[in-house]
Amino acid sequence: MNTLSSHVLDTAAGKPVASLKLQLTTPQGEQIITQTDSDGRCNQWDEVKFTAGQYQLRFYVEDYLVEKHGESFYPFVDVNFKLSTNGGHYHVPLLISPFGFSSYRGS
């Protein structure tokens, strides 16, 4: 069984990003809109069954970055990734600043 979580961190401020809107798109095209919690984490995907396939997380970063830093080069950040059959837990963190971002498979 696969599970998915995410975490958004503002590297310029050194803090997690609370209440950031995310959109998960499944291999079947289903879209789930949610947001990060007070610690910048997200694992609320309704009742999605995470089967093998390609997924996309869209992080809507512009409003947050403009509010906190005065500007944002990116309106949103898309992270595309693949889940394998019985791949276990997948963690997709996003590190953001007004002019850069980074993501990786975490644990």
GIKA-V294703 format. One record per residue. N is the residue number from 1. RES is the residue in one small letter. SS is DSSP state (helix for helix, strand for strand, loop for the rest). PHI is phi in radians with two decimals (* if undefined). D_CENTER is the distance of its C-alpha to the mean C-alpha in whole Angstrom. Layout:
N|RES|SS|PHI|D_CENTER ; N|RES|SS|PHI|D_CENTER
This chain:
1|m|loop|*|20 ; 2|n|strand|-1.72|16 ; 3|t|strand|-2.31|14 ; 4|l|strand|-2.43|10 ; 5|s|strand|-2.43|8 ; 6|s|strand|-2.52|5 ; 7|h|strand|-2.64|6 ; 8|v|strand|-2.01|7 ; 9|l|strand|-2.15|10 ; 10|d|strand|-1.57|13 ; 11|t|loop|-1.27|15 ; 12|a|loop|-1.25|18 ; 13|a|loop|-1.67|18 ; 14|g|loop|1.22|17 ; 15|k|strand|-2.43|15 ; 16|p|strand|-1.23|12 ; 17|v|loop|-1.83|11 ; 18|a|loop|-1.49|12 ; 19|s|loop|1.04|12 ; 20|l|loop|-1.50|9 ; 21|k|strand|-1.25|9 ; 22|l|strand|-2.25|6 ; 23|q|strand|-2.26|8 ; 24|l|strand|-1.73|8 ; 25|t|strand|-2.00|11 ; 26|t|loop|-1.54|13 ; 27|p|loop|-1.04|16 ; 28|q|loop|-1.50|19 ; 29|g|loop|1.56|17 ; 30|e|loop|-1.16|16 ; 31|q|strand|-2.11|13 ; 32|i|strand|-2.06|12 ; 33|i|strand|-1.77|11 ; 34|t|strand|-2.62|10 ; 35|q|strand|-2.64|9 ; 36|t|loop|-1.27|8 ; 37|d|loop|-1.49|12 ; 38|s|loop|-1.13|14 ; 39|d|loop|-1.78|13 ; 40|g|loop|1.34|10 ; 41|r|strand|-1.80|9 ; 42|c|strand|-2.57|8 ; 43|n|loop|-2.56|10 ; 44|q|loop|-1.77|11 ; 45|w|loop|-2.18|11 ; 46|d|loop|0.99|15 ; 47|e|loop|-2.08|17 ; 48|v|loop|-1.18|16 ; 49|k|loop|-1.66|17 ; 50|f|strand|-1.46|15 ; 51|t|loop|-1.47|18 ; 52|a|loop|-1.11|18 ; 53|g|strand|2.58|17 ; 54|q|strand|-1.66|15 ; 55|y|strand|-2.14|11 ; 56|q|strand|-2.40|9 ; 57|l|strand|-1.91|5 ; 58|r|strand|-1.90|6 ; 59|f|strand|-1.82|5 ; 60|y|loop|-1.54|9 ; 61|v|loop|-1.65|10 ; 62|e|helix|-1.02|14 ; 63|d|helix|-1.01|15 ; 64|y|helix|-1.08|14 ; 65|l|helix|-1.14|15 ; 66|v|helix|-1.14|18 ; 67|e|helix|-1.10|19 ; 68|k|helix|-1.52|19 ; 69|h|helix|-2.21|20 ; 70|g|loop|1.53|22 ; 71|e|loop|-2.88|20 ; 72|s|loop|-2.65|17 ; 73|f|loop|-1.32|18 ; 74|y|loop|-1.90|14 ; 75|p|loop|-1.29|14 ; 76|f|loop|-2.73|10 ; 77|v|strand|-2.19|8 ; 78|d|strand|-1.79|8 ; 79|v|strand|-2.12|7 ; 80|n|strand|-1.79|10 ; 81|f|strand|-2.69|11 ; 82|k|strand|-2.04|14 ; 83|l|strand|-1.85|15 ; 84|s|loop|-1.75|19 ; 85|t|loop|-1.12|21 ; 86|n|loop|0.91|21 ; 87|g|loop|-1.40|19 ; 88|g|loop|1.53|18 ; 89|h|strand|-1.61|15 ; 90|y|strand|-2.00|12 ; 91|h|strand|-2.18|9 ; 92|v|strand|-2.10|6 ; 93|p|strand|-1.40|6 ; 94|l|strand|-2.27|6 ; 95|l|strand|-1.85|10 ; 96|i|strand|-2.22|11 ; 97|s|strand|-2.62|14 ; 98|p|loop|-1.02|16 ; 99|f|loop|-2.23|17 ; 100|g|strand|-2.88|15 ; 101|f|strand|-2.66|12 ; 102|s|strand|-2.62|11 ; 103|s|strand|-2.51|9 ; 104|y|strand|-2.81|11 ; 105|r|strand|-1.51|11 ; 106|g|strand|-1.64|12 ; 107|s|loop|-2.17|14
